[in-house]
Amino acid sequence: MIIRDDEYLDFSKVPESRGIPSSLYRIVFLGLIAIFAVGAAVVLMSGYGHHWPSEKTLRIPLNNAQQ
C-alpha cells in the first residue's frame, strides 16, 4: 500500500496551548461563592428546630405519653 507524503502525521512540532479560557475563571469564582453560601446557610440554619439544653427544654416529653 502506497501512502502519499501529505498523509503522514507531523510530530516534529510541539502543540501550543491556548491557555486557560476566561470563562473557567468565572465558573471557579462562582463555585467558590456557592461553596461559602452553602456553608453560611448551614451555620445559620443549624439552630432551626433544635431544643438546646436549658431548664425549659428539660420539661418537654419525648415519648408522647399522656399525663
C-alpha positions in Angstrom: 0.0 0.0 0.0 1.4 3.3 -1.0 0.8 6.4 1.2 1.1 9.9 -0.1 3.6 12.2 1.6 0.9 14.7 2.7 -0.9 12.0 4.7 1.8 11.4 7.2 1.4 12.8 10.7 3.9 15.5 11.5 5.3 15.0 15.0 8.2 17.5 14.6 6.3 20.4 16.3 5.1 20.6 19.9 1.4 21.8 20.1 1.0 25.2 21.7 -1.6 25.7 24.4 -4.1 28.5 24.0 -4.1 29.0 27.8 -7.0 28.8 30.3 -10.3 30.2 28.9 -11.6 33.2 30.8 -14.9 31.5 31.3 -13.2 28.9 33.5 -12.1 31.7 35.9 -15.8 32.8 36.2 -17.0 29.3 36.8 -14.4 28.7 39.5 -15.3 32.1 41.2 -19.0 31.3 41.1 -18.3 27.8 42.5 -16.3 29.3 45.4 -19.1 31.7 46.2 -21.6 28.8 46.1 -19.5 26.8 48.5 -19.3 29.6 51.0 -23.0 30.4 50.6 -23.9 26.8 51.4 -21.6 26.8 54.4 -23.1 30.0 55.7 -26.6 28.6 55.2 -25.7 25.5 57.2 -24.2 27.5 60.0 -27.1 30.0 60.1 -29.8 27.3 60.0 -28.2 24.9 62.4 -30.3 26.0 65.3 -33.6 25.7 63.5 -35.9 23.1 65.1 -33.4 22.2 67.9 -34.2 22.4 71.5 -30.9 23.3 73.1 -30.3 22.2 76.7 -31.9 24.6 79.1 -34.3 24.5 82.0 -37.3 24.9 79.7 -36.3 22.0 77.3 -35.9 19.5 80.2 -39.7 19.6 80.6 -40.6 18.5 77.1 -41.9 14.9 77.0 -40.2 13.0 74.3 -42.2 9.8 74.3 -45.7 11.1 73.6 -47.0 9.8 76.9 -50.4 11.1 78.1 -50.2 12.6 81.5 
